[in-house]
Structure formats: C-alpha cells, structure tokens
Amino acid sequence: MEIKDIAGSDIKPLLEYIEEQSSKDNADLYCYEFKHIVETAASHPTLSIEEYKKMLITSAKSGWSQTHRRISLVDKICDYISKGSLPMVQHKRKSLPSEYTSLISTLRKRLASTTLSPRTIENYVDAVWSFCAYLSEHNVQSLKNVTEQLVVAYFNGSDGKTRGRTISRRIRNAILKCLDLWEEGIGDRVVAMLPDCPSGTTIYPGLSKDESAVVEKILISDDASVSYRSKAICSLAFYAGLRESDISSLTCNNVNFKKKVIHIKQQKTGMELTIPLDVICSNLIVNYVRLERPPSQSPYIFIRKKTKGRLARQDMYEASLDVLSVAGVHANKGERKGLHLFRHHMATSLIETGANPAIVSAMLGHRDPSSALRYLNSDLELLKRCSLSISEFA
C-alpha cells in the first residue's frame, strides 16, 4: 500500500471513535499523523507505507519512544483503512451505577491482598469496568437484570470489538471473588452466561534446533555487530528463561556471581524466584558493565545510553531484534520476535529432554505448576512425539 492510498481516505469516523472512547488529545495525535501522511504524499505519492515508516525513523529528532509511537499510529491508521479495524484504546472511565462502582472498588481491594501485580489487577478492573459500562449503556443497572442475549452480544462485538477467552475469564473470576455483594444465585447466574471460549493456544512458531544453534553462536561469539547489552539481555531469556520485565528490573543485588544464582521478585506474579546463573550470562553481564555501560548511579544493571534510565519494553524488544537480525532468524515480516521467543525455547528444550513440566514451571516462575504444559501443547514437534500411529489399528 502506498501513502497516497492512505492520504485519499476518510478517517473522520476513526477520529470520532478515538475521541469518544478515549480523549480529544489522543484523537489529535491520529489527526496530526494523518496530516503528515497527506503532506508527504503530495511530494512522494509512490512512497510505500514501509518506506514512509523508515523515513520517520531516519528523520527522527526525538527519542525512539516517540518515533515508535508515531509508527504505531501509522499502523493503526492503515489497519482502519485497509481492514476497517478500530484500534484498542484506553477507555474513559465514565460514571457507573452504584452497584457496579461497589463491585469495582471491592474487587480492587480484594485483588490487592493477593500476589497479583498492580498491572494484572488493573487488567481485571478494566475488563470488569468495560463490561459494566456496556451493561449500563443498555439500561441494565444491576446484574440481576442481565440477559444472556446482552452478554452474547457483548462478546460477539455488537459495539465493534469482539472479546475472547481472556476477557471472559477475568470477568468470571472477578464476579466469583465478589459473590457476597449480591443475593444468592445472582452472581452465579451471570457467570453461567459468560462464554466458555476455547483456549487460544496455537502452534507456536518457536525456534527450531538449527535456528537456536545460530542464535547461541551469536550469543557466545565476539561479533561486535551486536552489543554486549543486547547479548546479555537475550542470554538471560535464552538460558535462564527470565521475562523481559524481570530482566529490565535486575540490579546488582539480584545477581550473585560467586554463588552463580539470580534471585528476584517477579514483576508479573510477585513471587520470589531463585535460578542458576549460566556462565555465558555471567560473562556477558560483566562485559557489558565493564565495556559498555555508561557511568551512572542507577541501581539497574541495564540502562539507556542517553538518559541512563531503566530500559523500557521497546528497548528489550530491540535487543531481541539485534540478535535475531544478525543470526538471520525470524527476520521476515510477520514472524514472531521478542524475548519470549527465547524464553519459549528454554522451556521447550527442557521438556524435550524429559524434564518434569512442573519443575520447568518452577524454573520459569509460573504461579500454576501446570503452566508449562502450554509449551508442549503449542509445539508441533513435541505434539508429534505424543501422537499414536494409526498403523496399529489398521
């Protein structure tokens, strides 16, 4: 698609949607980017969208985070024009009936006493708030008046946005945690109406043996085209299975080089975790600190070069791209990237060698010991080994 195709489109409905659901400031950001596309198309009509995004990167005068935001807006505008897809937005919190307000307040307090992270708690609150706001818009002021038709319409996207298994699970768990707010049977009745969506697990396009071997070669090599910071970050996901949030929050207090262990309190679950420190990870961290890390009083091991602050999510993603691009692995558009690719490899490698999934879950820091089974369920080669031959029944 060329930018002239975007420039000649009508995005007024998109802007109205953004302003209604989010804010005028957010809609103005879309409007600004669209105007910039129109101006660029006037002088470069044959420029493709991908070329336009590269131009934004090369001509950027601000930091990467702002440039990334602009590229994200371009992608969302393109998706709206080509597919009619409306972007996910952080909804305005409109006033709700007292019953729903009480539900959300109680839910937040009860989840705060659990080991869930603040981010996860907000995900639950947002799911319940959106559901309650939808009910309120359809003149349903209490759960006792909810109909199955209305619930089905909500999940089927009658408001332009379909919901799946995750949203259904969050709403179900939230109501079950607050059943005492209603007369007996009311909460259970609504829970029974929620769709039991099938698991969204698919065949995960992880690293093959050849691909993982190439990645490992990059991590242990002295190739200067990949920074020690990127290699150290990726090695912690590849060999230790750490999440990106835990890697970015690592401090010297978390890493014991003498005992060769890493001890952290996980950002996602709040659980404490102690895992072995691989010698490759150890060497890469030391090389980064000695040779690349800018002088800083920041407690975090991995920091930004300019601001010297803690790495953001995009920085972690960029680290994975550094390694994958040089390795020539998952380099094509549409192929899965990111640090979870390395974490997934670590899990499947252990299961493949016969490790107990419960032990693998413990090493990965899962709250549920059965969580590692998803890595078996999403790996085609492992599934093949579990299959039965029909020749026995012929």
N, C-alpha and C positions, 0 to 999 in steps of 0.2 A: 504494500500500500504506500502511495506517495502522499506527501503532506498536502498537496493541492486537493486531494480527496477529502482530507480532514477539514481543510480551510473552507471548503464549499458546503459543509454540513451545518445543520441547525442543532446547536447544543442547548438551546434555551430550556427545553424540558429537563435536561440534566442539571442545569444550574438551579432551576426552581426546586428540584428534588433535594439537592445538596443543601440549599438554604432552609428548606422546610424541615429536613431531617436533622441537620447539623447546625450550621450557622452561616450568616452572611459572609463573615470573614473567610470561611472555608470555601464558599462559592466564589468569592473574589479571586482566590488562588487559581481555581479552574479557569475562570474568565481571563485572568492575566496570561496563563499559559496558552490558552486558545488564541488570544490576540497575537501572541508572539509567533505562533504557528502560521497565522494568517499573514503576518508581516514577512516572515521568512519565505512563505510560499510565493509571495509576489515577486521575489527576486530569484528564487530557486524552485520553480514549480515541479521539476522532475526529481527533487530530493526525496529519497525514501525515508520512512519513519526511523529505520535503524540508523541511517546516515544522519538524520536530524538529532537523534539522541547522542551519537558520537560527537556531533558538533557542540552540543550542550556541555559535554564533559571537557572537551579541549579548550573551550572558550570560557569555562567557569572562572569567575573571580572570587567566588565564595568557597566555603568548605564543602567537603564531599557530602555531608549530610543534607545540605540544601540542594545540591545538584541531584542527589538521589531522590529527593522529594519531587523535584521537577520531572524527572524521568518517570517516576511513579504516576504522576498526574497525566503525563502523555499517554502512558499505557492504559490508564483508566478511561481517558477520552476516546482512545482508539477502540477499546472494548465496547464502549457505549455505541459508537458509530457503526462498527462492523457487526456486532452481535446483539446490540440492544441491552447489554448488561449494565445494570446500575451498580456502582461501587458500594462496598461496605463502608459505613460511616459510623462515627461515634455519635449516637443519638442524643438529642437534647432531652434532658430529664424533665418532662412535663409533670405537673401535679397529678397525683393519682388519688383514687378514693381511699378513705382511711383504712379499710381492710387491707388493701394492697401495700400501703405505706407501712402498716404494722408488720406485715409479712416480711418485707424487705429489711426493716430495722431489726426484727428478731433474727432473721437469717444471718445478717452480717455479724451480730453479737455471738451467735452460736458457732458460726464458722471460725470466728476469731479465736475461739478456745481450742481449735483443732490444730493440727500440724500443717494445714494448708498455707501456701504462700499468699501474701497480700494480692498478688496478681491473679492467682487462681480464685480467690474469694471474690474479686471484682468481676471475674468472668461469670461466676454463678449469679452474682447480683444483677449483672447486665442482662443475662438470659431471662431471669425472672421479671425484671423491670420491663423488658420488651414485650414479654408475654402478657403481663398485666396491663400495659399501655394499650395493647391490641384489644384486649377484652373491654377496657374502658371506652375505647373509641367506638365499640359496637354496643354501647349502653349496657354492658354487664358489669355491675358494681360490686359483685360478690361471687366467690367461687361456687356457691350453692346454686347459682343461676347459669353456670356454664353448660353449654350443649356440646355434644360430640361433633356436630356439624361445624361449629365455630372453631373447635380445636383442630379438626382435619383441615379446614380452610387455612388456618394459620401456618401449619406445617407444609401445606401444598403451595404456599406462596400467593395467597389471594391479594397480598399487599405488594407483590412484585419481588419478594425474596423468599425462596424456599429454605426450610430448615431441616436438619438431619439428625442423626443419632446423638451427636454431642449435645445439641441444644435440648433434645428430648430428655436425655439422661440428667442434665443439670437441673431442669425444671422438676423432674420426678424426685431427685434426691433432695431438692430444696423443700418441696411440699412435705415429703416424708419426715424431714427434720423438724417441721413446724406443725405437725398434725394436731397438736393440742390447742391451736388457735381457732379451730372450728368445732362445730358439733360433730359427734362421732359419725363417721362414714362419708363426710363431705370431701375431705382431702383424698381419701382412698378412691372415691368415685372419680375425681378429676385425674388422678394418677392412672386409673384404668383406661381413661380416654386417650392418654398420650401414646403416640405411635411407637411400637417396638421396632424401630428401624434396624435392619440388618447391619452387621459390622461393615464398616467401610474399608476394611483391610483388603488390599490388592497385592498382586505380585510386586514386591518392592524391587526396583531396579538397582540393586546394590552393586558392589564391586566384585568382579569375577576374580579368580585366582591370578590370572595374568595381570589384570588391572591393579590389584592390590600389591603385586610384586613390583610393578613400575612405581607406584606411589611410595612404597617403602624404600625403594632405591633412591628416590629424590630426597626423602627424609634423612637418610644416613649419608648422603653424598656431600661434598664440599661445593656443590654447584652454587655459585654466587648470584645466579639469576633469581633465586628465591631467598628471601631474608631469613635470618635465624628466628626472628619473631614469628613469621608465618609457619616455619617448620616446627618450632616448639609448640605453637598452638595446635597445629594439626596432629602432632605426635601425641599430645595429651588426649585427643579424641580417638586416635588410631590405636594406641597401645593401652591407654587407661580407661577409655570409654566415657570420659567426662563430658558433660553437657557444656554448650558454649557459655551459658550464664555462670557456670561454676569456674570455667577457665578464666573468664574475664575478671572474676572477683578474687582470684588467687592472690594471696600475699605471702611474704616470706614465712610467716607463722604457720602457714598451711603445709609447707614443704619441708620435710626433714631429710636432708641429703645424707646424713650419717646412717639413719635407720632405714633409708630408702623407702619412705612411705609418704603418702599425701593424705592429710586429714582435713576434711571440710564439713561445713554445714550446708547442705544443698539449698540453692536458691529456690528451686521449684517445690520441693517437698518439706523443707525444714529439717529433714533427717540428717544425722551425722553419719559420715562415711569415711572409712579408712581403707585405702587401696595401695598396692605396691607401686613404687616409683621405678619405672623401667629406666635402664641405664641410658638409653637413647634420649628419652625425655629429659633426664637429668642433665646430660651433656649439652643438649640444645638450649635449655633454660640458662645454663651457666654461660654459654657462648653469647646468647642474646644480651644478658645482663652486662657482661664484660665488654662486648664489642659494639653493641647497637643501642642499648637503652640510654636515652638522654638523661643527664643529671636531673634528679627530681626527688622531692620529699614524699611523693605519692606512695602510699602503702602497697599499691597494686604492682604485681610483677610486670604485667604487660600494660604499657601506656602508649598514648599517642605521641607522635614526634613533635608536633607543634604545640598543642595545648597541654600536653603531658598529663592528661586526664585519663580516667579509666576507659578502656575500649568499649565502643558501642556494638550493638548487634551487627550492624553493617560492616564494621571493621573485622569482626570474626568471620563473616561470610567472605569478605575479600581475602582473608588468609587462606581459606579453603580454595578459592579460585586461583591464587598464586601457585599452589602446589598442583592442582588438577590441570591447569593450563600447560605448565611445563612438562607434566607427565603425559599430556595428551589424552587424559582420561575424562570421560563425561564432559567433553569440551563443546559438544554441539548444542544448539539451542533446543530447549525442551528437555534435556537430560538432567536428572537430579544432581544437585550440587549441595554445598553446605557441609558443616562439620558433622551433622547427623549421619551423613554417608559413612564417615569413618567410625563413628560410634556403632552404627549398624554392623559394619564389617567386624568389629571387635566381638560383638555379641554372637554373630553367626559363626565366626571362626571357633569360638569356644564350644558352642553347641555342636558344631560339626565334628569336633574331636571327641565328643561323648560327654562333655560336661553337663552336670545336672542343671536344667533350666532355672531351678530355684536358687542355685549358687550363682549363676550368671546374673539373675535379677538382683541378688545382693550386691554383686560387684558393680552393677550399673546404678545402684541406689534406688531401685524401684520400691514403692510402698507395698505393692502387691507382689508376692513371690511368683505368681503365675504370669507376670507381665512379659517375661522373656519368651513365652510361647508365641507371642505375636511375630517374633523374628523367624520362628520356624514356619508359621503359617504364611508368611509373606515371602519366603524364599523358595523359588521354583525347584532348585536342585535338591534342597533338603526335603521338599514335598515328594519329589520323585522317589527318593530313597525309602519313604514311608509307604509308598503305594504297593498294592498287591498285583502280581502278574495274573492276567486272566487265563494264561495257558494252563494253570492248574485246574480250571473249571471247564476247559474245552472238552 
